[in-house]
Amino acid sequence: MYPHRILKWIVVTLAFAVVTTIYFLYEPQQHNFFLVCPLHYFTGFKCPLCGLQQMIHHVLHGQFLTAFTDNPFLFILLPYIIIFIYLNISAKKDKHPKFYTLLYGDKTLLILLIIALIFGIFRNLI
């Protein structure tokens, strides 16, 4: 393994450990140092990402049903996002370019964006 890859893994692992620890120890709704959604803050409407921080906190505590209710769309996409991060950090996307393009190509991301917009609209209507 090349030194720059080792350094990249160390930095990513440390950053992941710090962020995970923060989200495990502190509940986002009870502490004001977490980011606030500007759309929700100014309009009262929830964007497709609203509830993400609370969802992460509940996933880390094994409260999967509660995490699902925080943001069902992102909860379902969680494995997809984890695979994306893994493929990019490990450079495995270069070994399987067709698979990577199928999962994360422009058409797929456009479909996910449309689904996210529909989810964002419907979550505010209900």
Buried (B, 14 or more C-beta within 10 A) or exposed (E): EEEEEEEBEEEEEEEEEEEEEBBEEBBBEEEEEBEEBEBBEEEEEBBBBBBBBBBBBBBBEEBEEBBBBBBBBBBEBBEEEEBBEEBEBEEEBEEEEEEBEEBBEEEEEEEBEEBBEEBBEEBBEE
